[in-house]
């Protein structure tokens, strides 16, 4: 949108273009969230999805880490949730305290009636998720160009898991039943979700998102063969169709990030999947990742968020390991965690994490 403020911090985009940079850009997944005391103040008694549906609250929550960590982080990510897509498709999703997301009526089988209804429904993503676009535009205005703004969506495989499990799970019984027993029906559902993701991300960019990320949080629950059959084609569908749709709407192309948590075995395929950045979890060895990527993409990650519980010395060791592994050439690395900030992290310890990245990547710094 041409009437939005001009970006003043382009470190993230210079990095993605492969330029040599003065330091790596920094942000973390779930940086806007419940570990911050101000999050609870702004949220008040509203439930989680009510906050997502309020552009004012969502923009306030998005800006909280940018304001708290002024000068330390280089991106904001819109406060929302991956499960707004199933909601737009007509499924009820609740966020239960102490339990997380809950679907009162998950998909049971391709013949349960709900599956056929879901597949036949013409979803108006523009109308159903208008609150997300309003929040993005409002946030861009409030940011005033300080840092770029991420939009995002959940990957089709991860969304399917939630839609059939009814919430989080350790067994993935229903998910595996669907892909192995109802493979064709699963693939049709996955493709419908992919199509909606492309529409959704396009409208986020139209609203002002300057970069997008696709979160495949449950990718690691698939075998390499199953990942290549069920998850990877949908990730590729999104990366190939989003630019086409943006061009058709005369919108600027934006960088795309894919984060397939646990899919360490698919790094080579992910580097060829059409995204400019591949996010890494903490299961990835930096030297091996650099070797596999071979300059094809920028890498993002990947310290274990659990290190933030370990005190300052542990954080310094974790940051140094990342810096030594990813930033020797001073290009192609976005500093992040290997997953989102977890509850009960001390915001001051996260600040120290950011400060240590700045300290240890400053040009000419030989600190150990």
Secondary structure, DSSP 4 states (H G I P E B T S, - for coil): -TTSPPPS--HHHHHHTT---SS--B--TT-SSTTSHHHHHHHTT--HHHHHH-HHHHHHHHHHHHHHTTTT--EEE-S--TTHHHHHTT---EEETTTEEE-TT----TTSSHHHHHHH----HHHHTHHHHHHHHHHHHHHTTSSEEEEEEE-HHHHHHHHHHSB--SS-HHHHHHHHHSHHHHHHHHHHHHHHHHHHHHHHHHHT-SEEEEEETTGGGS-HHHIIIIIHHHHHHHHHHHHHHHHHTT----EEEEEETT-GGGHHHHHTTT-SEEE--TTS-HHHHHHHHTTSSEEEEEE-GGGGGS-HHHHHHHHHHHHHHH-TTS-SEEEEESSPPPTT--HHHHHHHHHHHHHHHSTT----
